[in-house]
Amino acid sequence: MIRSVVFDVGETLLDDTSEWGRWADWIGVPRHTFSAVLGAVTASGRDNAETFQYFRPGFDLSQERRRRELAGAGEQIDEHDLYPDVRPALTALRAAGVWVGIAGNQTARAAGLLRTLELPADAIATSGEWGVAKPDPGFFARVCEMAPGSPQEIAYVGDHRDNDIVAAHGAGLRPVLIRRGPWGHLWADDPLIEELADLVIDSLTELPALVACTR
């Protein structure tokens, strides 16, 4: 039985295209060039933050985030950044009596921006607020504290093999991979996904019916 569904943020609920484009603009790199290097970093299984090192060795991501904010060019999250299936899927899950949470590797600022969207979710949290990030087991311990039910009654939905599927499985949750964004497509047929993911979906709107089968 699944009592709670918790969602990752980037490339699960949000299309990150605009934010990556703003980062490319900020460091003065053509967007297509930045995207290509990001893809190479992704394909090698490394942290996407390493992308910046190719253009600016020694790049300090936290410091640059602060500089962007001071310059009035900080992180933005708007309605148009949401994938079209987000509101319908979250609404349907809550209507079915499922507790809905959002928890991902984002800044504290992103958490505030997400809350302004008034999504149909029972709780929103980010690694920036918790002080611990995926794939650290401490992140998923916080997810388990936040969401009702035992770990086996909590589904965690994300697009990243290591941060979402492997780490959630290790914490005893029920991992669901969504096949979208660079990571979701790249790893959808990975042997670890086949072994560890409870489900692989193409749209969040598939979830309500699938969750209903476990209730």
GISULBEL-V54428 format. One record per residue. N is the residue number from 1. PHI is phi as a letter, one per 20 degrees, with the letter a starting at -180 (999 if undefined). PSI is psi as a letter, one per 20 degrees, with the letter a starting at -180 (NA if undefined). D_CENTER is the distance of its C-alpha to the mean C-alpha in whole Angstrom. Layout:
BEGIN
n=N phi=PHI psi=PSI d_center=D_CENTER
n=N phi=PHI psi=PSI d_center=D_CENTER
END
This chain:
BEGIN
n=1 phi=999 psi=p d_center=23
n=2 phi=d psi=o d_center=20
n=3 phi=e psi=h d_center=20
n=4 phi=c psi=q d_center=17
n=5 phi=c psi=p d_center=13
n=6 phi=d psi=p d_center=10
n=7 phi=d psi=p d_center=7
n=8 phi=f psi=r d_center=3
n=9 phi=d psi=f d_center=3
n=10 phi=f psi=p d_center=4
n=11 phi=m psi=j d_center=6
n=12 phi=d psi=g d_center=5
n=13 phi=d psi=h d_center=7
n=14 phi=d psi=p d_center=8
n=15 phi=e psi=o d_center=10
n=16 phi=e psi=j d_center=10
n=17 phi=g psi=g d_center=14
n=18 phi=f psi=g d_center=15
n=19 phi=f psi=g d_center=14
n=20 phi=f psi=h d_center=14
n=21 phi=f psi=h d_center=18
n=22 phi=f psi=h d_center=18
n=23 phi=f psi=g d_center=18
n=24 phi=g psi=g d_center=20
n=25 phi=f psi=g d_center=23
n=26 phi=f psi=h d_center=23
n=27 phi=e psi=j d_center=24
n=28 phi=m psi=k d_center=26
n=29 phi=d psi=p d_center=25
n=30 phi=g psi=q d_center=25
n=31 phi=f psi=h d_center=22
n=32 phi=f psi=h d_center=23
n=33 phi=f psi=g d_center=23
n=34 phi=g psi=g d_center=20
n=35 phi=f psi=g d_center=18
n=36 phi=f psi=g d_center=21
n=37 phi=f psi=h d_center=20
n=38 phi=g psi=g d_center=17
n=39 phi=f psi=h d_center=17
n=40 phi=f psi=g d_center=20
n=41 phi=f psi=g d_center=18
n=42 phi=f psi=g d_center=15
n=43 phi=f psi=h d_center=18
n=44 phi=e psi=i d_center=19
n=45 phi=n psi=j d_center=16
n=46 phi=e psi=r d_center=16
n=47 phi=f psi=p d_center=14
n=48 phi=f psi=i d_center=13
n=49 phi=f psi=h d_center=15
n=50 phi=f psi=i d_center=18
n=51 phi=g psi=g d_center=18
n=52 phi=f psi=h d_center=20
n=53 phi=f psi=h d_center=22
n=54 phi=f psi=h d_center=24
n=55 phi=d psi=h d_center=25
n=56 phi=c psi=n d_center=25
n=57 phi=g psi=p d_center=26
n=58 phi=n psi=j d_center=26
n=59 phi=g psi=p d_center=23
n=60 phi=d psi=o d_center=22
n=61 phi=f psi=g d_center=18
n=62 phi=f psi=g d_center=19
n=63 phi=f psi=g d_center=22
n=64 phi=f psi=h d_center=21
n=65 phi=f psi=g d_center=19
n=66 phi=f psi=g d_center=22
n=67 phi=f psi=g d_center=24
n=68 phi=f psi=g d_center=22
n=69 phi=f psi=g d_center=22
n=70 phi=f psi=h d_center=26
n=71 phi=e psi=j d_center=26
n=72 phi=m psi=j d_center=25
n=73 phi=c psi=k d_center=22
n=74 phi=f psi=r d_center=19
n=75 phi=g psi=p d_center=16
n=76 phi=c psi=q d_center=16
n=77 phi=c psi=o d_center=14
n=78 phi=c psi=r d_center=16
n=79 phi=g psi=h d_center=16
n=80 phi=f psi=i d_center=17
n=81 phi=f psi=i d_center=13
n=82 phi=f psi=p d_center=12
n=83 phi=f psi=q d_center=12
n=84 phi=f psi=h d_center=16
n=85 phi=e psi=i d_center=15
n=86 phi=f psi=g d_center=13
n=87 phi=f psi=g d_center=16
n=88 phi=g psi=g d_center=18
n=89 phi=f psi=g d_center=16
n=90 phi=f psi=h d_center=15
n=91 phi=f psi=g d_center=19
n=92 phi=f psi=h d_center=20
n=93 phi=f psi=g d_center=18
n=94 phi=f psi=h d_center=20
n=95 phi=f psi=h d_center=23
n=96 phi=e psi=j d_center=23
n=97 phi=n psi=j d_center=23
n=98 phi=e psi=p d_center=19
n=99 phi=f psi=p d_center=18
n=100 phi=d psi=p d_center=14
n=101 phi=c psi=r d_center=12
n=102 phi=c psi=p d_center=9
n=103 phi=b psi=o d_center=7
n=104 phi=b psi=r d_center=5
n=105 phi=e psi=m d_center=7
n=106 phi=c psi=r d_center=8
n=107 phi=f psi=r d_center=12
n=108 phi=f psi=h d_center=14
n=109 phi=f psi=g d_center=15
n=110 phi=f psi=h d_center=12
n=111 phi=g psi=g d_center=12
n=112 phi=f psi=g d_center=16
n=113 phi=f psi=h d_center=15
n=114 phi=f psi=h d_center=12
n=115 phi=f psi=h d_center=15
n=116 phi=f psi=i d_center=18
n=117 phi=f psi=i d_center=16
n=118 phi=l psi=l d_center=18
n=119 phi=f psi=q d_center=15
n=120 phi=f psi=m d_center=17
n=121 phi=c psi=q d_center=15
n=122 phi=e psi=h d_center=17
n=123 phi=b psi=q d_center=15
n=124 phi=c psi=p d_center=12
n=125 phi=b psi=q d_center=11
n=126 phi=c psi=r d_center=10
n=127 phi=f psi=h d_center=11
n=128 phi=f psi=h d_center=13
n=129 phi=f psi=h d_center=15
n=130 phi=e psi=h d_center=15
n=131 phi=m psi=j d_center=16
n=132 phi=b psi=p d_center=14
n=133 phi=c psi=q d_center=11
n=134 phi=f psi=q d_center=10
n=135 phi=e psi=j d_center=12
n=136 phi=g psi=p d_center=15
n=137 phi=g psi=h d_center=16
n=138 phi=f psi=h d_center=16
n=139 phi=f psi=g d_center=13
n=140 phi=f psi=h d_center=13
n=141 phi=f psi=h d_center=17
n=142 phi=f psi=h d_center=15
n=143 phi=g psi=g d_center=13
n=144 phi=f psi=h d_center=17
n=145 phi=f psi=h d_center=19
n=146 phi=f psi=g d_center=17
n=147 phi=e psi=p d_center=17
n=148 phi=f psi=q d_center=20
n=149 phi=o psi=r d_center=21
n=150 phi=f psi=r d_center=22
n=151 phi=g psi=h d_center=19
n=152 phi=f psi=i d_center=20
n=153 phi=d psi=j d_center=20
n=154 phi=d psi=p d_center=16
n=155 phi=e psi=p d_center=14
n=156 phi=d psi=p d_center=10
n=157 phi=d psi=p d_center=8
n=158 phi=b psi=r d_center=6
n=159 phi=d psi=i d_center=7
n=160 phi=d psi=p d_center=8
n=161 phi=g psi=g d_center=11
n=162 phi=f psi=g d_center=12
n=163 phi=f psi=h d_center=9
n=164 phi=d psi=g d_center=8
n=165 phi=f psi=g d_center=11
n=166 phi=f psi=g d_center=14
n=167 phi=f psi=g d_center=13
n=168 phi=f psi=g d_center=12
n=169 phi=f psi=g d_center=16
n=170 phi=f psi=h d_center=17
n=171 phi=e psi=j d_center=17
n=172 phi=n psi=j d_center=18
n=173 phi=e psi=r d_center=16
n=174 phi=d psi=o d_center=16
n=175 phi=e psi=q d_center=13
n=176 phi=c psi=p d_center=12
n=177 phi=e psi=p d_center=11
n=178 phi=d psi=p d_center=10
n=179 phi=e psi=n d_center=12
n=180 phi=a psi=r d_center=11
n=181 phi=m psi=r d_center=10
n=182 phi=f psi=g d_center=12
n=183 phi=f psi=g d_center=11
n=184 phi=f psi=g d_center=11
n=185 phi=f psi=g d_center=14
n=186 phi=f psi=h d_center=15
n=187 phi=d psi=j d_center=15
n=188 phi=g psi=h d_center=15
n=189 phi=d psi=j d_center=19
n=190 phi=f psi=q d_center=19
n=191 phi=g psi=h d_center=21
n=192 phi=f psi=h d_center=19
n=193 phi=f psi=g d_center=16
n=194 phi=f psi=h d_center=20
n=195 phi=e psi=g d_center=21
n=196 phi=d psi=h d_center=18
n=197 phi=f psi=p d_center=16
n=198 phi=f psi=h d_center=17
n=199 phi=b psi=q d_center=16
n=200 phi=c psi=p d_center=15
n=201 phi=c psi=q d_center=15
n=202 phi=d psi=i d_center=15
n=203 phi=b psi=q d_center=14
n=204 phi=f psi=h d_center=13
n=205 phi=f psi=i d_center=17
n=206 phi=f psi=h d_center=18
n=207 phi=f psi=g d_center=16
n=208 phi=g psi=g d_center=19
n=209 phi=f psi=h d_center=22
n=210 phi=f psi=g d_center=20
n=211 phi=f psi=h d_center=20
n=212 phi=g psi=h d_center=23
n=213 phi=f psi=i d_center=25
n=214 phi=e psi=i d_center=24
n=215 phi=e psi=NA d_center=25
END
